[in-house]
């Protein structure tokens, strides 16, 4: 339960009640909330801590199957986890009751997520190594930005265009206005086709004359998986990242997506 709470935006840690009285109580602060789990509601190790809990003024939530127990009576909030019987023979081994307690803990975590407005982006931030988080990665988290973006002005001679593409090593360059508004792109494929068509005279041309106008772009807030689908659909290896103003914010390459191992 503590791990679920922490991973969903509510800082939490587990303290064993038997060890709490030997220094671990120092982990508890006055504005914390203690979630105590005891099916009988009479667990001695927890009862021994009740005076300390009262003294520092923390709130206590009990998950218990006995709403009339000492722990329940002392608690600020009681969550009823009573079950008809345990799953094992002779109703001995905590099975159904432990599952009920876990379910209530998960319900608390989900309720807190909704209360706090915990988003997919928050989840991805806390789970950078998880497969689910990688699937939630946004384009803006992976894109090249600033000086890493290959870009040339529309009037740039093609020799300088080739130099920019070679230096940035993304197989593409953006063709932009002075204010970074996107006019078009020139890809390695465009360059090969233009060389075949114009031979040496290509070096007499400008970026505007060789570019592909109105290229496919993507918003930085889109999922990386959506960017990959768009690349596969259009059979391209790069996408320019632009906002509503059509100004270049970044560029994302197919290899950037592959490196995340999200697929």
Residue, then its C-alpha position, 0 to 999 in steps of 0.5 A: x500500500x505504501x509503495x502504491x501511494x508513493x508511486x501515485x503522488x502521495x509520499x508514504x513509507x512502511x514502518x513495522x510496529x515492532x520496530x517503531x518503538x526502537x527509533x523508527x517513530x522518528x520518521x513520523x511528523x505531526x502533519x502525517x497520517x498513519x494508516x494502521x492495519x489490524x484485522x482484529x483491531x487488538x494488535x499489541x504492537x500497534x496499541x503500544x503506539x497509540x499514546x505516542x500517536x495521540x501525543x504528537x497529534x497525527x491523524x489515525x486511519x484504521x483498516x480493521x475487521x473489528x469496528x469495536x476494537x481498541x484501535x478502531x475506537x482510538x482512530x479518527x477514521x475506521x475503514x471496515x475490512x470485515x470478511x465472512x471467512x478466510x479462504x483457507x481451511x479452518x478460517x485461520x490464515x489471513x487471506x480474504x482479510x489481507x486482500x480486503x485490506x489491500x483493496x481498501x489501500x488501493x482505493x485510498x490511493x486512487x481517491x487521492x490521485x483524483x483529489x490531487x489531479x494526478x496526471x499521466x505526465x505525473x505518473x510517467x515522471x515517477x516511473x521513468x523505468x517502467x514500461x507503462x510510463x514509457x508508453x506515456x512519454x510525450x514528444x516534448x520529453x524526447x525531442x532535440x531542442x535549441x542548438x541541436x535542431x538543424x535549421x536554415x533560412x529560406x535563402x540559404x545556399x544548398x552547400x550550407x544546407x548540406x553542411x548543416x544537415x551533416x553537422x546535426x546528423x538527423x538526416x533532415x533540416x528545417x527551413x525557417x523564417x527569421x522568427x523560426x516559423x517553419x516553411x518546410x524541410x529538406x531530408x536526405x531523400x530530398x537531397x538525393x532526388x535534387x542531386x539526381x535531377x539538377x546535378x551540380x546546378x543544385x549548388x546554385x539553388x537556395x533552401x526554399x527552392x529545394x524544400x518540401x513545403x508544409x511538412x508533417x509536424x507534431x505537437x510536443x504534448x502528443x504521446x511518443x507512440x502517436x509520433x511513431x504511428x505518424x512516422x510509420x503512416x507517412x513513411x518518414x523518419x523525423x517530425x518537426x515539433x511546432x506549436x500553434x504559431x508554427x514556430x519550430x520548437x524541436x525535432x524528433x527522430x525515429x531513433x529517439x523513439x526506439x531508444x526508449x524501448x517503449x515498443 
